[in-house]
């Protein structure tokens, strides 16, 4: 802090500098003056924030305003830590329980949502089957004096249906243990609140409106920004979903990342460039993830409606790096876009050329890459292509399987032609028609097995 300047002076100077931009991000129900008052209080109550890197403090405030939450310690918090790599203190923003609940309640589907911790000695029963329900009788002497044993969340939709999420305390401890600051920050000071937050976050991901509600999705992705998404399995729920085993999903609910974090860990949004690569190779920057998502969904809809599937496939391939960048800060949004693209590609009508060679291999862009004289050469090429994908260390298991499925889809005209020739009496063609699905199926099974073994 500059000599002769107290915390209040620095705080007010910072806030006044940020206000013009923050005012454009705030929702109508939060006035600039209200946000300023809460922000000044938050900064004054934590003098370390005034010592933070200015860009990180601005980005933390920007995220909070963009999410439509107040940094009052209930809806969201602004914290700070010393980044050893950067050699200075940086600010960090996190949505909290009340903020996530608020965003859920403001969604189109949710009427009410709540979460409670269950303590030893309390009556607690989870009913499954046709008439699912949770029964919990609160003992007012339990909180603060007995050990917690479970946490649950219930959301009531506006049509009367309910969604439920239940975690035993062993599951909560696994989430806490996977945090890089399991014994500091929120997990140290408010463990039961963090347990409620973890349960609500998981429930929120199942809300029907998540894909359409930009604000709710943004809050969930803020919480998920530093997660390891190698395992997206769900816990036991009351909607018929079974628990596939111990989860390895780490949690980001921490205050201070370790010294080994990358320099951009304190501000992942600022480190990811959000852009689109046009057919001419020009890069078009997008102002935010929401705009990027809407643009992609619009493109997919237009190309699909016009039957221009080849253009869509080309766009996906040339934007592979751009999509990977967005995945750093908005993995749920990227999953949604990829699913939309794959759904469109899956509905591409097969148009095999009448004069096309019987044994050939089609690339993912629809071009014929190789032509073969017989079934043996055809099978050998498929084995080589699939082996290359399976052993590509630069792809995740999910990306490998997606690539293999795209290969199968691109070669549908070939397998259809081989099947037709087989029905006409060509035994070699009939056998060759089964080669792609057999080889891809075997490779996919090995990939899944290797992933399960690693976990």
Secondary structure in CASP SS format (residue, H / E / C, confidence):
PFRMAT SS
TARGET T0000
AUTHOR 0000-0000-0000
METHOD secondary structure of the structure
MODEL  1
X C 1.00
X C 1.00
X C 1.00
X C 1.00
X C 1.00
X C 1.00
X H 1.00
X H 1.00
X H 1.00
X H 1.00
X H 1.00
X H 1.00
X H 1.00
X H 1.00
X H 1.00
X H 1.00
X H 1.00
X H 1.00
X H 1.00
X H 1.00
X H 1.00
X H 1.00
X H 1.00
X H 1.00
X H 1.00
X C 1.00
X C 1.00
X C 1.00
X C 1.00
X C 1.00
X C 1.00
X H 1.00
X H 1.00
X H 1.00
X H 1.00
X H 1.00
X H 1.00
X H 1.00
X H 1.00
X H 1.00
X H 1.00
X H 1.00
X H 1.00
X H 1.00
X H 1.00
X C 1.00
X H 1.00
X H 1.00
X H 1.00
X H 1.00
X H 1.00
X C 1.00
X C 1.00
X H 1.00
X H 1.00
X H 1.00
X H 1.00
X H 1.00
X H 1.00
X H 1.00
X H 1.00
X H 1.00
X H 1.00
X H 1.00
X H 1.00
X H 1.00
X C 1.00
X C 1.00
X C 1.00
X C 1.00
X C 1.00
X C 1.00
X C 1.00
X C 1.00
X C 1.00
X E 1.00
X E 1.00
X E 1.00
X E 1.00
X E 1.00
X E 1.00
X E 1.00
X E 1.00
X C 1.00
X C 1.00
X C 1.00
X C 1.00
X E 1.00
X E 1.00
X E 1.00
X E 1.00
X E 1.00
X E 1.00
X E 1.00
X E 1.00
X C 1.00
X H 1.00
X H 1.00
X H 1.00
X H 1.00
X H 1.00
X H 1.00
X H 1.00
X H 1.00
X H 1.00
X C 1.00
X C 1.00
X C 1.00
X C 1.00
X E 1.00
X E 1.00
X E 1.00
X E 1.00
X E 1.00
X E 1.00
X E 1.00
X E 1.00
X E 1.00
X E 1.00
X C 1.00
X C 1.00
X C 1.00
X E 1.00
X E 1.00
X E 1.00
X E 1.00
X E 1.00
X C 1.00
X C 1.00
X C 1.00
X C 1.00
X C 1.00
X E 1.00
X E 1.00
X E 1.00
X E 1.00
X E 1.00
X C 1.00
X C 1.00
X C 1.00
X C 1.00
X C 1.00
X C 1.00
X C 1.00
X C 1.00
X C 1.00
X C 1.00
X E 1.00
X E 1.00
X E 1.00
X E 1.00
X E 1.00
X E 1.00
X E 1.00
X E 1.00
X E 1.00
X E 1.00
X C 1.00
X C 1.00
X C 1.00
X C 1.00
X E 1.00
X E 1.00
X E 1.00
X E 1.00
X E 1.00
X E 1.00
X E 1.00
X H 1.00
X H 1.00
X H 1.00
X H 1.00
X H 1.00
X H 1.00
X H 1.00
X H 1.00
X H 1.00
X H 1.00
X C 1.00
X C 1.00
X C 1.00
X C 1.00
X C 1.00
X C 1.00
X H 1.00
X H 1.00
X H 1.00
X H 1.00
X H 1.00
X C 1.00
X H 1.00
X H 1.00
X H 1.00
X H 1.00
X H 1.00
X H 1.00
X H 1.00
X H 1.00
X H 1.00
X H 1.00
X H 1.00
X H 1.00
X H 1.00
X H 1.00
X C 1.00
X C 1.00
X C 1.00
X H 1.00
X H 1.00
X H 1.00
X H 1.00
X C 1.00
X C 1.00
X H 1.00
X H 1.00
X H 1.00
X H 1.00
X H 1.00
X H 1.00
X H 1.00
X H 1.00
X H 1.00
X H 1.00
X H 1.00
X C 1.00
X C 1.00
X C 1.00
X C 1.00
X C 1.00
X C 1.00
X C 1.00
X C 1.00
X C 1.00
X C 1.00
X C 1.00
X C 1.00
X E 1.00
X C 1.00
X C 1.00
X C 1.00
X C 1.00
X C 1.00
X C 1.00
X C 1.00
X C 1.00
X C 1.00
X C 1.00
X C 1.00
X C 1.00
X C 1.00
X C 1.00
X C 1.00
X C 1.00
X C 1.00
X C 1.00
X C 1.00
X C 1.00
X C 1.00
X C 1.00
X C 1.00
X C 1.00
X C 1.00
X C 1.00
X C 1.00
X H 1.00
X H 1.00
X H 1.00
X H 1.00
X H 1.00
X H 1.00
X H 1.00
X C 1.00
X C 1.00
X C 1.00
X E 1.00
X E 1.00
X E 1.00
X C 1.00
X C 1.00
X C 1.00
X C 1.00
X C 1.00
X E 1.00
X E 1.00
X E 1.00
X C 1.00
X C 1.00
X C 1.00
X H 1.00
X H 1.00
X H 1.00
X H 1.00
X H 1.00
X H 1.00
X H 1.00
X H 1.00
X H 1.00
X H 1.00
X H 1.00
X H 1.00
X H 1.00
X H 1.00
X H 1.00
X H 1.00
X H 1.00
X H 1.00
X C 1.00
X C 1.00
X H 1.00
X H 1.00
X H 1.00
X H 1.00
X H 1.00
X H 1.00
X H 1.00
X H 1.00
X H 1.00
X H 1.00
X C 1.00
X H 1.00
X H 1.00
X H 1.00
X H 1.00
X H 1.00
X H 1.00
X H 1.00
X H 1.00
X C 1.00
X C 1.00
X C 1.00
X H 1.00
X H 1.00
X H 1.00
X H 1.00
X H 1.00
X H 1.00
X H 1.00
X H 1.00
X H 1.00
X H 1.00
X H 1.00
X H 1.00
X H 1.00
X H 1.00
X H 1.00
X H 1.00
X C 1.00
X C 1.00
X C 1.00
X C 1.00
X C 1.00
X C 1.00
X C 1.00
X C 1.00
X C 1.00
X C 1.00
X C 1.00
X C 1.00
X C 1.00
X E 1.00
X E 1.00
X E 1.00
X C 1.00
X C 1.00
X C 1.00
X C 1.00
X C 1.00
X E 1.00
X E 1.00
X E 1.00
X E 1.00
X C 1.00
X C 1.00
X C 1.00
X H 1.00
X H 1.00
X H 1.00
X H 1.00
X H 1.00
X H 1.00
X H 1.00
X H 1.00
X H 1.00
X H 1.00
X H 1.00
X H 1.00
X H 1.00
X H 1.00
X H 1.00
X H 1.00
X C 1.00
X C 1.00
X C 1.00
X C 1.00
X C 1.00
X C 1.00
X H 1.00
X H 1.00
X H 1.00
X H 1.00
X H 1.00
X H 1.00
X H 1.00
X H 1.00
X H 1.00
X H 1.00
X H 1.00
X H 1.00
X H 1.00
X H 1.00
X C 1.00
X H 1.00
X H 1.00
X H 1.00
X H 1.00
X H 1.00
X H 1.00
X H 1.00
X H 1.00
X H 1.00
X H 1.00
X H 1.00
X H 1.00
X C 1.00
X C 1.00
X C 1.00
X H 1.00
X H 1.00
X H 1.00
X H 1.00
X H 1.00
X H 1.00
X H 1.00
X H 1.00
X H 1.00
X H 1.00
X H 1.00
X H 1.00
X H 1.00
X H 1.00
X H 1.00
X H 1.00
X H 1.00
X H 1.00
X H 1.00
X H 1.00
X H 1.00
X H 1.00
X H 1.00
X H 1.00
X H 1.00
X H 1.00
X H 1.00
X H 1.00
X C 1.00
END
